[in-house]
Amino acid sequence: MKGKIILISGLVIILITSFFAAKSHTVAPQQDQGPGKKKKEKYEIQLTEEEWKERLTPQQYYILREQGTERRGGKYDKFYEEGTYYSAASLQPVFSSETKYNSYSGWPAFWKPVSDTAIELRKDTSLGMVRWEVVDSKSGSHLGHVFEDGPDPTGLRYCINSDALIFVPKGEEPPKFKKDDN
């Protein structure tokens, strides 16, 4: 009987500890996102899913619109040219080569976005854990996640899918959607 009480007490302690550990995640959400805050429901770019499928490749659609993750070692993982990374969904600049570093994670990593308004953070409780999802602020499309194991000065690692990005070398024109060329 004593053994059962000790076992049940231990389980209760583990559950309570897990609950508080999940609530104490300290990545600071930007702007109005985060626990208890209403996420932005209207974005500047609003397309139907069919329009997204026409605009994006199947892999981009899977990542950006279905919150997918590409395999390790994508095209920008060990890529270090000078330039700007744009969201493949909105074509807005989201990260700079100046803040890119090798995190040895298998995905492109940055310690800071190109501006405070380029991305938004959303609480992600999928896969049985608490993480912060990184989305572009113009379309709400999934780029990756941010973790607290990055370098100084921020201590953050924005772990971003290569297929969610378009790289433009320094000095070149930003990307445009095909229909914008007309």
MODELLER restraints for C-alpha pairs under 7 A, 6 or more apart:
rsr = mdl.restraints
at = mdl.atoms
rsr.add(forms.Gaussian(group=physical.xy_distance, feature=features.Distance(at['CA:22:A'], at['CA:130:A']), mean=6.19, stdev=0.5))
rsr.add(forms.Gaussian(group=physical.xy_distance, feature=features.Distance(at['CA:27:A'], at['CA:148:A']), mean=6.76, stdev=0.5))
rsr.add(forms.Gaussian(group=physical.xy_distance, feature=features.Distance(at['CA:29:A'], at['CA:121:A']), mean=5.63, stdev=0.5))
rsr.add(forms.Gaussian(group=physical.xy_distance, feature=features.Distance(at['CA:30:A'], at['CA:120:A']), mean=6.22, stdev=0.5))
rsr.add(forms.Gaussian(group=physical.xy_distance, feature=features.Distance(at['CA:30:A'], at['CA:121:A']), mean=6.30, stdev=0.5))
rsr.add(forms.Gaussian(group=physical.xy_distance, feature=features.Distance(at['CA:32:A'], at['CA:39:A']), mean=6.91, stdev=0.5))
rsr.add(forms.Gaussian(group=physical.xy_distance, feature=features.Distance(at['CA:33:A'], at['CA:39:A']), mean=5.55, stdev=0.5))
rsr.add(forms.Gaussian(group=physical.xy_distance, feature=features.Distance(at['CA:33:A'], at['CA:121:A']), mean=6.09, stdev=0.5))
rsr.add(forms.Gaussian(group=physical.xy_distance, feature=features.Distance(at['CA:33:A'], at['CA:122:A']), mean=6.16, stdev=0.5))
rsr.add(forms.Gaussian(group=physical.xy_distance, feature=features.Distance(at['CA:34:A'], at['CA:122:A']), mean=6.19, stdev=0.5))
rsr.add(forms.Gaussian(group=physical.xy_distance, feature=features.Distance(at['CA:34:A'], at['CA:123:A']), mean=6.07, stdev=0.5))
rsr.add(forms.Gaussian(group=physical.xy_distance, feature=features.Distance(at['CA:43:A'], at['CA:138:A']), mean=5.44, stdev=0.5))
rsr.add(forms.Gaussian(group=physical.xy_distance, feature=features.Distance(at['CA:43:A'], at['CA:139:A']), mean=5.24, stdev=0.5))
rsr.add(forms.Gaussian(group=physical.xy_distance, feature=features.Distance(at['CA:43:A'], at['CA:140:A']), mean=6.64, stdev=0.5))
rsr.add(forms.Gaussian(group=physical.xy_distance, feature=features.Distance(at['CA:44:A'], at['CA:138:A']), mean=5.16, stdev=0.5))
rsr.add(forms.Gaussian(group=physical.xy_distance, feature=features.Distance(at['CA:44:A'], at['CA:139:A']), mean=6.30, stdev=0.5))
rsr.add(forms.Gaussian(group=physical.xy_distance, feature=features.Distance(at['CA:45:A'], at['CA:138:A']), mean=5.78, stdev=0.5))
rsr.add(forms.Gaussian(group=physical.xy_distance, feature=features.Distance(at['CA:45:A'], at['CA:139:A']), mean=4.91, stdev=0.5))
rsr.add(forms.Gaussian(group=physical.xy_distance, feature=features.Distance(at['CA:46:A'], at['CA:139:A']), mean=6.55, stdev=0.5))
rsr.add(forms.Gaussian(group=physical.xy_distance, feature=features.Distance(at['CA:53:A'], at['CA:61:A']), mean=6.33, stdev=0.5))
rsr.add(forms.Gaussian(group=physical.xy_distance, feature=features.Distance(at['CA:59:A'], at['CA:163:A']), mean=6.96, stdev=0.5))
rsr.add(forms.Gaussian(group=physical.xy_distance, feature=features.Distance(at['CA:60:A'], at['CA:163:A']), mean=5.60, stdev=0.5))
rsr.add(forms.Gaussian(group=physical.xy_distance, feature=features.Distance(at['CA:60:A'], at['CA:164:A']), mean=5.93, stdev=0.5))
rsr.add(forms.Gaussian(group=physical.xy_distance, feature=features.Distance(at['CA:62:A'], at['CA:68:A']), mean=5.35, stdev=0.5))
rsr.add(forms.Gaussian(group=physical.xy_distance, feature=features.Distance(at['CA:63:A'], at['CA:69:A']), mean=5.76, stdev=0.5))
rsr.add(forms.Gaussian(group=physical.xy_distance, feature=features.Distance(at['CA:63:A'], at['CA:142:A']), mean=6.50, stdev=0.5))
rsr.add(forms.Gaussian(group=physical.xy_distance, feature=features.Distance(at['CA:63:A'], at['CA:164:A']), mean=6.58, stdev=0.5))
rsr.add(forms.Gaussian(group=physical.xy_distance, feature=features.Distance(at['CA:64:A'], at['CA:89:A']), mean=6.96, stdev=0.5))
rsr.add(forms.Gaussian(group=physical.xy_distance, feature=features.Distance(at['CA:64:A'], at['CA:141:A']), mean=4.87, stdev=0.5))
rsr.add(forms.Gaussian(group=physical.xy_distance, feature=features.Distance(at['CA:64:A'], at['CA:142:A']), mean=4.46, stdev=0.5))
rsr.add(forms.Gaussian(group=physical.xy_distance, feature=features.Distance(at['CA:64:A'], at['CA:143:A']), mean=6.16, stdev=0.5))
rsr.add(forms.Gaussian(group=physical.xy_distance, feature=features.Distance(at['CA:64:A'], at['CA:164:A']), mean=6.10, stdev=0.5))
rsr.add(forms.Gaussian(group=physical.xy_distance, feature=features.Distance(at['CA:65:A'], at['CA:141:A']), mean=5.75, stdev=0.5))
rsr.add(forms.Gaussian(group=physical.xy_distance, feature=features.Distance(at['CA:65:A'], at['CA:142:A']), mean=6.39, stdev=0.5))
rsr.add(forms.Gaussian(group=physical.xy_distance, feature=features.Distance(at['CA:67:A'], at['CA:142:A']), mean=5.44, stdev=0.5))
rsr.add(forms.Gaussian(group=physical.xy_distance, feature=features.Distance(at['CA:69:A'], at['CA:161:A']), mean=6.61, stdev=0.5))
rsr.add(forms.Gaussian(group=physical.xy_distance, feature=features.Distance(at['CA:70:A'], at['CA:161:A']), mean=6.26, stdev=0.5))
rsr.add(forms.Gaussian(group=physical.xy_distance, feature=features.Distance(at['CA:72:A'], at['CA:106:A']), mean=4.52, stdev=0.5))
rsr.add(forms.Gaussian(group=physical.xy_distance, feature=features.Distance(at['CA:72:A'], at['CA:107:A']), mean=5.87, stdev=0.5))
rsr.add(forms.Gaussian(group=physical.xy_distance, feature=features.Distance(at['CA:73:A'], at['CA:106:A']), mean=4.86, stdev=0.5))
rsr.add(forms.Gaussian(group=physical.xy_distance, feature=features.Distance(at['CA:73:A'], at['CA:107:A']), mean=6.07, stdev=0.5))
rsr.add(forms.Gaussian(group=physical.xy_distance, feature=features.Distance(at['CA:74:A'], at['CA:107:A']), mean=6.46, stdev=0.5))
rsr.add(forms.Gaussian(group=physical.xy_distance, feature=features.Distance(at['CA:74:A'], at['CA:162:A']), mean=5.51, stdev=0.5))
rsr.add(forms.Gaussian(group=physical.xy_distance, feature=features.Distance(at['CA:75:A'], at['CA:162:A']), mean=5.99, stdev=0.5))
rsr.add(forms.Gaussian(group=physical.xy_distance, feature=features.Distance(at['CA:76:A'], at['CA:108:A']), mean=5.70, stdev=0.5))
rsr.add(forms.Gaussian(group=physical.xy_distance, feature=features.Distance(at['CA:76:A'], at['CA:162:A']), mean=5.40, stdev=0.5))
rsr.add(forms.Gaussian(group=physical.xy_distance, feature=features.Distance(at['CA:77:A'], at['CA:106:A']), mean=5.98, stdev=0.5))
rsr.add(forms.Gaussian(group=physical.xy_distance, feature=features.Distance(at['CA:77:A'], at['CA:107:A']), mean=4.82, stdev=0.5))
rsr.add(forms.Gaussian(group=physical.xy_distance, feature=features.Distance(at['CA:77:A'], at['CA:108:A']), mean=4.34, stdev=0.5))
rsr.add(forms.Gaussian(group=physical.xy_distance, feature=features.Distance(at['CA:80:A'], at['CA:97:A']), mean=6.88, stdev=0.5))
rsr.add(forms.Gaussian(group=physical.xy_distance, feature=features.Distance(at['CA:81:A'], at['CA:97:A']), mean=6.97, stdev=0.5))
rsr.add(forms.Gaussian(group=physical.xy_distance, feature=features.Distance(at['CA:81:A'], at['CA:169:A']), mean=6.95, stdev=0.5))
rsr.add(forms.Gaussian(group=physical.xy_distance, feature=features.Distance(at['CA:82:A'], at['CA:97:A']), mean=5.41, stdev=0.5))
rsr.add(forms.Gaussian(group=physical.xy_distance, feature=features.Distance(at['CA:82:A'], at['CA:169:A']), mean=5.89, stdev=0.5))
rsr.add(forms.Gaussian(group=physical.xy_distance, feature=features.Distance(at['CA:82:A'], at['CA:170:A']), mean=5.57, stdev=0.5))
rsr.add(forms.Gaussian(group=physical.xy_distance, feature=features.Distance(at['CA:83:A'], at['CA:96:A']), mean=6.24, stdev=0.5))
rsr.add(forms.Gaussian(group=physical.xy_distance, feature=features.Distance(at['CA:83:A'], at['CA:97:A']), mean=5.46, stdev=0.5))
rsr.add(forms.Gaussian(group=physical.xy_distance, feature=features.Distance(at['CA:83:A'], at['CA:167:A']), mean=6.94, stdev=0.5))
rsr.add(forms.Gaussian(group=physical.xy_distance, feature=features.Distance(at['CA:83:A'], at['CA:168:A']), mean=5.62, stdev=0.5))
rsr.add(forms.Gaussian(group=physical.xy_distance, feature=features.Distance(at['CA:83:A'], at['CA:169:A']), mean=4.20, stdev=0.5))
rsr.add(forms.Gaussian(group=physical.xy_distance, feature=features.Distance(at['CA:83:A'], at['CA:170:A']), mean=4.08, stdev=0.5))
rsr.add(forms.Gaussian(group=physical.xy_distance, feature=features.Distance(at['CA:84:A'], at['CA:93:A']), mean=6.58, stdev=0.5))
rsr.add(forms.Gaussian(group=physical.xy_distance, feature=features.Distance(at['CA:84:A'], at['CA:95:A']), mean=6.11, stdev=0.5))
rsr.add(forms.Gaussian(group=physical.xy_distance, feature=features.Distance(at['CA:84:A'], at['CA:96:A']), mean=4.58, stdev=0.5))
rsr.add(forms.Gaussian(group=physical.xy_distance, feature=features.Distance(at['CA:84:A'], at['CA:97:A']), mean=6.02, stdev=0.5))
rsr.add(forms.Gaussian(group=physical.xy_distance, feature=features.Distance(at['CA:84:A'], at['CA:167:A']), mean=5.83, stdev=0.5))
rsr.add(forms.Gaussian(group=physical.xy_distance, feature=features.Distance(at['CA:84:A'], at['CA:168:A']), mean=5.40, stdev=0.5))
rsr.add(forms.Gaussian(group=physical.xy_distance, feature=features.Distance(at['CA:84:A'], at['CA:169:A']), mean=6.51, stdev=0.5))
rsr.add(forms.Gaussian(group=physical.xy_distance, feature=features.Distance(at['CA:84:A'], at['CA:170:A']), mean=6.83, stdev=0.5))
rsr.add(forms.Gaussian(group=physical.xy_distance, feature=features.Distance(at['CA:85:A'], at['CA:93:A']), mean=5.85, stdev=0.5))
rsr.add(forms.Gaussian(group=physical.xy_distance, feature=features.Distance(at['CA:85:A'], at['CA:94:A']), mean=5.98, stdev=0.5))
rsr.add(forms.Gaussian(group=physical.xy_distance, feature=features.Distance(at['CA:85:A'], at['CA:95:A']), mean=5.08, stdev=0.5))
rsr.add(forms.Gaussian(group=physical.xy_distance, feature=features.Distance(at['CA:85:A'], at['CA:96:A']), mean=5.90, stdev=0.5))
rsr.add(forms.Gaussian(group=physical.xy_distance, feature=features.Distance(at['CA:85:A'], at['CA:165:A']), mean=5.95, stdev=0.5))
rsr.add(forms.Gaussian(group=physical.xy_distance, feature=features.Distance(at['CA:85:A'], at['CA:166:A']), mean=5.54, stdev=0.5))
rsr.add(forms.Gaussian(group=physical.xy_distance, feature=features.Distance(at['CA:85:A'], at['CA:167:A']), mean=4.49, stdev=0.5))
rsr.add(forms.Gaussian(group=physical.xy_distance, feature=features.Distance(at['CA:85:A'], at['CA:168:A']), mean=6.34, stdev=0.5))
rsr.add(forms.Gaussian(group=physical.xy_distance, feature=features.Distance(at['CA:86:A'], at['CA:92:A']), mean=5.26, stdev=0.5))
rsr.add(forms.Gaussian(group=physical.xy_distance, feature=features.Distance(at['CA:86:A'], at['CA:93:A']), mean=4.19, stdev=0.5))
rsr.add(forms.Gaussian(group=physical.xy_distance, feature=features.Distance(at['CA:86:A'], at['CA:94:A']), mean=5.38, stdev=0.5))
rsr.add(forms.Gaussian(group=physical.xy_distance, feature=features.Distance(at['CA:86:A'], at['CA:95:A']), mean=6.93, stdev=0.5))
rsr.add(forms.Gaussian(group=physical.xy_distance, feature=features.Distance(at['CA:86:A'], at['CA:165:A']), mean=5.41, stdev=0.5))
rsr.add(forms.Gaussian(group=physical.xy_distance, feature=features.Distance(at['CA:86:A'], at['CA:166:A']), mean=5.02, stdev=0.5))
rsr.add(forms.Gaussian(group=physical.xy_distance, feature=features.Distance(at['CA:86:A'], at['CA:167:A']), mean=6.26, stdev=0.5))
rsr.add(forms.Gaussian(group=physical.xy_distance, feature=features.Distance(at['CA:87:A'], at['CA:93:A']), mean=6.42, stdev=0.5))
rsr.add(forms.Gaussian(group=physical.xy_distance, feature=features.Distance(at['CA:87:A'], at['CA:94:A']), mean=6.27, stdev=0.5))
rsr.add(forms.Gaussian(group=physical.xy_distance, feature=features.Distance(at['CA:87:A'], at['CA:136:A']), mean=6.73, stdev=0.5))
rsr.add(forms.Gaussian(group=physical.xy_distance, feature=features.Distance(at['CA:87:A'], at['CA:164:A']), mean=6.01, stdev=0.5))
rsr.add(forms.Gaussian(group=physical.xy_distance, feature=features.Distance(at['CA:87:A'], at['CA:165:A']), mean=4.87, stdev=0.5))
rsr.add(forms.Gaussian(group=physical.xy_distance, feature=features.Distance(at['CA:87:A'], at['CA:166:A']), mean=6.30, stdev=0.5))
rsr.add(forms.Gaussian(group=physical.xy_distance, feature=features.Distance(at['CA:88:A'], at['CA:164:A']), mean=5.33, stdev=0.5))
rsr.add(forms.Gaussian(group=physical.xy_distance, feature=features.Distance(at['CA:88:A'], at['CA:165:A']), mean=5.02, stdev=0.5))
rsr.add(forms.Gaussian(group=physical.xy_distance, feature=features.Distance(at['CA:88:A'], at['CA:166:A']), mean=5.64, stdev=0.5))
rsr.add(forms.Gaussian(group=physical.xy_distance, feature=features.Distance(at['CA:89:A'], at['CA:139:A']), mean=6.96, stdev=0.5))
rsr.add(forms.Gaussian(group=physical.xy_distance, feature=features.Distance(at['CA:89:A'], at['CA:141:A']), mean=6.60, stdev=0.5))
rsr.add(forms.Gaussian(group=physical.xy_distance, feature=features.Distance(at['CA:90:A'], at['CA:138:A']), mean=6.19, stdev=0.5))
rsr.add(forms.Gaussian(group=physical.xy_distance, feature=features.Distance(at['CA:90:A'], at['CA:139:A']), mean=6.09, stdev=0.5))
rsr.add(forms.Gaussian(group=physical.xy_distance, feature=features.Distance(at['CA:91:A'], at['CA:175:A']), mean=6.37, stdev=0.5))
rsr.add(forms.Gaussian(group=physical.xy_distance, feature=features.Distance(at['CA:91:A'], at['CA:176:A']), mean=6.99, stdev=0.5))
rsr.add(forms.Gaussian(group=physical.xy_distance, feature=features.Distance(at['CA:93:A'], at['CA:114:A']), mean=6.79, stdev=0.5))
rsr.add(forms.Gaussian(group=physical.xy_distance, feature=features.Distance(at['CA:93:A'], at['CA:118:A']), mean=6.86, stdev=0.5))
rsr.add(forms.Gaussian(group=physical.xy_distance, feature=features.Distance(at['CA:94:A'], at['CA:113:A']), mean=5.71, stdev=0.5))
rsr.add(forms.Gaussian(group=physical.xy_distance, feature=features.Distance(at['CA:94:A'], at['CA:114:A']), mean=5.23, stdev=0.5))
rsr.add(forms.Gaussian(group=physical.xy_distance, feature=features.Distance(at['CA:94:A'], at['CA:118:A']), mean=5.29, stdev=0.5))
rsr.add(forms.Gaussian(group=physical.xy_distance, feature=features.Distance(at['CA:94:A'], at['CA:119:A']), mean=6.70, stdev=0.5))
rsr.add(forms.Gaussian(group=physical.xy_distance, feature=features.Distance(at['CA:95:A'], at['CA:113:A']), mean=4.77, stdev=0.5))
rsr.add(forms.Gaussian(group=physical.xy_distance, feature=features.Distance(at['CA:95:A'], at['CA:114:A']), mean=4.55, stdev=0.5))
rsr.add(forms.Gaussian(group=physical.xy_distance, feature=features.Distance(at['CA:96:A'], at['CA:114:A']), mean=5.70, stdev=0.5))
rsr.add(forms.Gaussian(group=physical.xy_distance, feature=features.Distance(at['CA:99:A'], at['CA:110:A']), mean=5.21, stdev=0.5))
rsr.add(forms.Gaussian(group=physical.xy_distance, feature=features.Distance(at['CA:99:A'], at['CA:111:A']), mean=5.55, stdev=0.5))
rsr.add(forms.Gaussian(group=physical.xy_distance, feature=features.Distance(at['CA:99:A'], at['CA:112:A']), mean=6.03, stdev=0.5))
rsr.add(forms.Gaussian(group=physical.xy_distance, feature=features.Distance(at['CA:100:A'], at['CA:109:A']), mean=5.68, stdev=0.5))
rsr.add(forms.Gaussian(group=physical.xy_distance, feature=features.Distance(at['CA:100:A'], at['CA:110:A']), mean=4.22, stdev=0.5))
rsr.add(forms.Gaussian(group=physical.xy_distance, feature=features.Distance(at['CA:100:A'], at['CA:111:A']), mean=6.63, stdev=0.5))
rsr.add(forms.Gaussian(group=physical.xy_distance, feature=features.Distance(at['CA:101:A'], at['CA:109:A']), mean=5.78, stdev=0.5))
rsr.add(forms.Gaussian(group=physical.xy_distance, feature=features.Distance(at['CA:101:A'], at['CA:110:A']), mean=5.98, stdev=0.5))
rsr.add(forms.Gaussian(group=physical.xy_distance, feature=features.Distance(at['CA:102:A'], at['CA:109:A']), mean=6.50, stdev=0.5))
rsr.add(forms.Gaussian(group=physical.xy_distance, feature=features.Distance(at['CA:103:A'], at['CA:109:A']), mean=6.08, stdev=0.5))
rsr.add(forms.Gaussian(group=physical.xy_distance, feature=features.Distance(at['CA:107:A'], at['CA:159:A']), mean=6.14, stdev=0.5))
rsr.add(forms.Gaussian(group=physical.xy_distance, feature=features.Distance(at['CA:107:A'], at['CA:160:A']), mean=6.27, stdev=0.5))
rsr.add(forms.Gaussian(group=physical.xy_distance, feature=features.Distance(at['CA:107:A'], at['CA:161:A']), mean=6.29, stdev=0.5))
rsr.add(forms.Gaussian(group=physical.xy_distance, feature=features.Distance(at['CA:108:A'], at['CA:159:A']), mean=5.99, stdev=0.5))
rsr.add(forms.Gaussian(group=physical.xy_distance, feature=features.Distance(at['CA:108:A'], at['CA:160:A']), mean=5.56, stdev=0.5))
rsr.add(forms.Gaussian(group=physical.xy_distance, feature=features.Distance(at['CA:108:A'], at['CA:161:A']), mean=6.75, stdev=0.5))
rsr.add(forms.Gaussian(group=physical.xy_distance, feature=features.Distance(at['CA:108:A'], at['CA:162:A']), mean=6.58, stdev=0.5))
rsr.add(forms.Gaussian(group=physical.xy_distance, feature=features.Distance(at['CA:109:A'], at['CA:157:A']), mean=5.92, stdev=0.5))
rsr.add(forms.Gaussian(group=physical.xy_distance, feature=features.Distance(at['CA:109:A'], at['CA:158:A']), mean=5.36, stdev=0.5))
rsr.add(forms.Gaussian(group=physical.xy_distance, feature=features.Distance(at['CA:109:A'], at['CA:159:A']), mean=4.76, stdev=0.5))
rsr.add(forms.Gaussian(group=physical.xy_distance, feature=features.Distance(at['CA:109:A'], at['CA:160:A']), mean=6.26, stdev=0.5))
rsr.add(forms.Gaussian(group=physical.xy_distance, feature=features.Distance(at['CA:110:A'], at['CA:157:A']), mean=5.76, stdev=0.5))
rsr.add(forms.Gaussian(group=physical.xy_distance, feature=features.Distance(at['CA:110:A'], at['CA:158:A']), mean=5.05, stdev=0.5))
rsr.add(forms.Gaussian(group=physical.xy_distance, feature=features.Distance(at['CA:110:A'], at['CA:159:A']), mean=6.90, stdev=0.5))
rsr.add(forms.Gaussian(group=physical.xy_distance, feature=features.Distance(at['CA:111:A'], at['CA:150:A']), mean=6.28, stdev=0.5))
rsr.add(forms.Gaussian(group=physical.xy_distance, feature=features.Distance(at['CA:111:A'], at['CA:151:A']), mean=6.69, stdev=0.5))
rsr.add(forms.Gaussian(group=physical.xy_distance, feature=features.Distance(at['CA:111:A'], at['CA:154:A']), mean=6.33, stdev=0.5))
rsr.add(forms.Gaussian(group=physical.xy_distance, feature=features.Distance(at['CA:111:A'], at['CA:156:A']), mean=5.26, stdev=0.5))
rsr.add(forms.Gaussian(group=physical.xy_distance, feature=features.Distance(at['CA:111:A'], at['CA:157:A']), mean=5.13, stdev=0.5))
rsr.add(forms.Gaussian(group=physical.xy_distance, feature=features.Distance(at['CA:111:A'], at['CA:158:A']), mean=6.02, stdev=0.5))
rsr.add(forms.Gaussian(group=physical.xy_distance, feature=features.Distance(at['CA:117:A'], at['CA:137:A']), mean=6.79, stdev=0.5))
rsr.add(forms.Gaussian(group=physical.xy_distance, feature=features.Distance(at['CA:118:A'], at['CA:136:A']), mean=6.17, stdev=0.5))
rsr.add(forms.Gaussian(group=physical.xy_distance, feature=features.Distance(at['CA:118:A'], at['CA:137:A']), mean=5.57, stdev=0.5))
rsr.add(forms.Gaussian(group=physical.xy_distance, feature=features.Distance(at['CA:119:A'], at['CA:134:A']), mean=6.49, stdev=0.5))
rsr.add(forms.Gaussian(group=physical.xy_distance, feature=features.Distance(at['CA:119:A'], at['CA:135:A']), mean=5.53, stdev=0.5))
rsr.add(forms.Gaussian(group=physical.xy_distance, feature=features.Distance(at['CA:119:A'], at['CA:136:A']), mean=4.44, stdev=0.5))
rsr.add(forms.Gaussian(group=physical.xy_distance, feature=features.Distance(at['CA:119:A'], at['CA:137:A']), mean=4.70, stdev=0.5))
rsr.add(forms.Gaussian(group=physical.xy_distance, feature=features.Distance(at['CA:120:A'], at['CA:134:A']), mean=5.91, stdev=0.5))
rsr.add(forms.Gaussian(group=physical.xy_distance, feature=features.Distance(at['CA:120:A'], at['CA:135:A']), mean=5.33, stdev=0.5))
rsr.add(forms.Gaussian(group=physical.xy_distance, feature=features.Distance(at['CA:120:A'], at['CA:136:A']), mean=6.19, stdev=0.5))
rsr.add(forms.Gaussian(group=physical.xy_distance, feature=features.Distance(at['CA:120:A'], at['CA:137:A']), mean=5.57, stdev=0.5))
rsr.add(forms.Gaussian(group=physical.xy_distance, feature=features.Distance(at['CA:121:A'], at['CA:132:A']), mean=5.89, stdev=0.5))
rsr.add(forms.Gaussian(group=physical.xy_distance, feature=features.Distance(at['CA:121:A'], at['CA:133:A']), mean=5.46, stdev=0.5))
rsr.add(forms.Gaussian(group=physical.xy_distance, feature=features.Distance(at['CA:121:A'], at['CA:134:A']), mean=4.92, stdev=0.5))
rsr.add(forms.Gaussian(group=physical.xy_distance, feature=features.Distance(at['CA:121:A'], at['CA:135:A']), mean=6.32, stdev=0.5))
rsr.add(forms.Gaussian(group=physical.xy_distance, feature=features.Distance(at['CA:122:A'], at['CA:132:A']), mean=5.51, stdev=0.5))
rsr.add(forms.Gaussian(group=physical.xy_distance, feature=features.Distance(at['CA:122:A'], at['CA:133:A']), mean=5.02, stdev=0.5))
rsr.add(forms.Gaussian(group=physical.xy_distance, feature=features.Distance(at['CA:122:A'], at['CA:134:A']), mean=6.67, stdev=0.5))
rsr.add(forms.Gaussian(group=physical.xy_distance, feature=features.Distance(at['CA:123:A'], at['CA:131:A']), mean=6.13, stdev=0.5))
rsr.add(forms.Gaussian(group=physical.xy_distance, feature=features.Distance(at['CA:123:A'], at['CA:132:A']), mean=4.82, stdev=0.5))
rsr.add(forms.Gaussian(group=physical.xy_distance, feature=features.Distance(at['CA:123:A'], at['CA:133:A']), mean=6.16, stdev=0.5))
rsr.add(forms.Gaussian(group=physical.xy_distance, feature=features.Distance(at['CA:124:A'], at['CA:130:A']), mean=5.80, stdev=0.5))
rsr.add(forms.Gaussian(group=physical.xy_distance, feature=features.Distance(at['CA:124:A'], at['CA:131:A']), mean=5.08, stdev=0.5))
rsr.add(forms.Gaussian(group=physical.xy_distance, feature=features.Distance(at['CA:124:A'], at['CA:132:A']), mean=5.51, stdev=0.5))
rsr.add(forms.Gaussian(group=physical.xy_distance, feature=features.Distance(at['CA:124:A'], at['CA:133:A']), mean=5.83, stdev=0.5))
rsr.add(forms.Gaussian(group=physical.xy_distance, feature=features.Distance(at['CA:125:A'], at['CA:131:A']), mean=6.36, stdev=0.5))
rsr.add(forms.Gaussian(group=physical.xy_distance, feature=features.Distance(at['CA:132:A'], at['CA:145:A']), mean=5.58, stdev=0.5))
rsr.add(forms.Gaussian(group=physical.xy_distance, feature=features.Distance(at['CA:132:A'], at['CA:146:A']), mean=5.69, stdev=0.5))
rsr.add(forms.Gaussian(group=physical.xy_distance, feature=features.Distance(at['CA:133:A'], at['CA:144:A']), mean=5.96, stdev=0.5))
rsr.add(forms.Gaussian(group=physical.xy_distance, feature=features.Distance(at['CA:133:A'], at['CA:145:A']), mean=4.39, stdev=0.5))
rsr.add(forms.Gaussian(group=physical.xy_distance, feature=features.Distance(at['CA:133:A'], at['CA:146:A']), mean=6.54, stdev=0.5))
rsr.add(forms.Gaussian(group=physical.xy_distance, feature=features.Distance(at['CA:134:A'], at['CA:142:A']), mean=6.12, stdev=0.5))
rsr.add(forms.Gaussian(group=physical.xy_distance, feature=features.Distance(at['CA:134:A'], at['CA:143:A']), mean=5.51, stdev=0.5))
rsr.add(forms.Gaussian(group=physical.xy_distance, feature=features.Distance(at['CA:134:A'], at['CA:144:A']), mean=5.22, stdev=0.5))
rsr.add(forms.Gaussian(group=physical.xy_distance, feature=features.Distance(at['CA:134:A'], at['CA:145:A']), mean=5.04, stdev=0.5))
rsr.add(forms.Gaussian(group=physical.xy_distance, feature=features.Distance(at['CA:134:A'], at['CA:146:A']), mean=6.55, stdev=0.5))
rsr.add(forms.Gaussian(group=physical.xy_distance, feature=features.Distance(at['CA:135:A'], at['CA:141:A']), mean=5.07, stdev=0.5))
rsr.add(forms.Gaussian(group=physical.xy_distance, feature=features.Distance(at['CA:135:A'], at['CA:142:A']), mean=4.49, stdev=0.5))
rsr.add(forms.Gaussian(group=physical.xy_distance, feature=features.Distance(at['CA:135:A'], at['CA:143:A']), mean=5.29, stdev=0.5))
rsr.add(forms.Gaussian(group=physical.xy_distance, feature=features.Distance(at['CA:136:A'], at['CA:142:A']), mean=6.83, stdev=0.5))
rsr.add(forms.Gaussian(group=physical.xy_distance, feature=features.Distance(at['CA:136:A'], at['CA:143:A']), mean=6.85, stdev=0.5))
rsr.add(forms.Gaussian(group=physical.xy_distance, feature=features.Distance(at['CA:143:A'], at['CA:160:A']), mean=5.54, stdev=0.5))
rsr.add(forms.Gaussian(group=physical.xy_distance, feature=features.Distance(at['CA:143:A'], at['CA:161:A']), mean=6.03, stdev=0.5))
rsr.add(forms.Gaussian(group=physical.xy_distance, feature=features.Distance(at['CA:143:A'], at['CA:164:A']), mean=5.56, stdev=0.5))
rsr.add(forms.Gaussian(group=physical.xy_distance, feature=features.Distance(at['CA:144:A'], at['CA:159:A']), mean=5.67, stdev=0.5))
rsr.add(forms.Gaussian(group=physical.xy_distance, feature=features.Distance(at['CA:144:A'], at['CA:160:A']), mean=4.36, stdev=0.5))
rsr.add(forms.Gaussian(group=physical.xy_distance, feature=features.Distance(at['CA:144:A'], at['CA:161:A']), mean=5.80, stdev=0.5))
rsr.add(forms.Gaussian(group=physical.xy_distance, feature=features.Distance(at['CA:145:A'], at['CA:158:A']), mean=5.97, stdev=0.5))
rsr.add(forms.Gaussian(group=physical.xy_distance, feature=features.Distance(at['CA:145:A'], at['CA:159:A']), mean=5.40, stdev=0.5))
rsr.add(forms.Gaussian(group=physical.xy_distance, feature=features.Distance(at['CA:145:A'], at['CA:160:A']), mean=6.58, stdev=0.5))
rsr.add(forms.Gaussian(group=physical.xy_distance, feature=features.Distance(at['CA:146:A'], at['CA:156:A']), mean=6.66, stdev=0.5))
rsr.add(forms.Gaussian(group=physical.xy_distance, feature=features.Distance(at['CA:146:A'], at['CA:157:A']), mean=5.47, stdev=0.5))
rsr.add(forms.Gaussian(group=physical.xy_distance, feature=features.Distance(at['CA:146:A'], at['CA:158:A']), mean=4.29, stdev=0.5))
rsr.add(forms.Gaussian(group=physical.xy_distance, feature=features.Distance(at['CA:146:A'], at['CA:159:A']), mean=5.83, stdev=0.5))
rsr.add(forms.Gaussian(group=physical.xy_distance, feature=features.Distance(at['CA:147:A'], at['CA:156:A']), mean=5.68, stdev=0.5))
rsr.add(forms.Gaussian(group=physical.xy_distance, feature=features.Distance(at['CA:147:A'], at['CA:157:A']), mean=5.09, stdev=0.5))
rsr.add(forms.Gaussian(group=physical.xy_distance, feature=features.Distance(at['CA:147:A'], at['CA:158:A']), mean=6.48, stdev=0.5))
rsr.add(forms.Gaussian(group=physical.xy_distance, feature=features.Distance(at['CA:148:A'], at['CA:155:A']), mean=5.81, stdev=0.5))
rsr.add(forms.Gaussian(group=physical.xy_distance, feature=features.Distance(at['CA:148:A'], at['CA:156:A']), mean=4.65, stdev=0.5))
rsr.add(forms.Gaussian(group=physical.xy_distance, feature=features.Distance(at['CA:148:A'], at['CA:157:A']), mean=6.20, stdev=0.5))
rsr.add(forms.Gaussian(group=physical.xy_distance, feature=features.Distance(at['CA:149:A'], at['CA:155:A']), mean=5.94, stdev=0.5))
rsr.add(forms.Gaussian(group=physical.xy_distance, feature=features.Distance(at['CA:149:A'], at['CA:156:A']), mean=5.76, stdev=0.5))
rsr.add(forms.Gaussian(group=physical.xy_distance, feature=features.Distance(at['CA:149:A'], at['CA:157:A']), mean=6.02, stdev=0.5))
rsr.add(forms.Gaussian(group=physical.xy_distance, feature=features.Distance(at['CA:150:A'], at['CA:156:A']), mean=4.14, stdev=0.5))
rsr.add(forms.Gaussian(group=physical.xy_distance, feature=features.Distance(at['CA:150:A'], at['CA:157:A']), mean=4.31, stdev=0.5))
rsr.add(forms.Gaussian(group=physical.xy_distance, feature=features.Distance(at['CA:168:A'], at['CA:174:A']), mean=6.48, stdev=0.5))
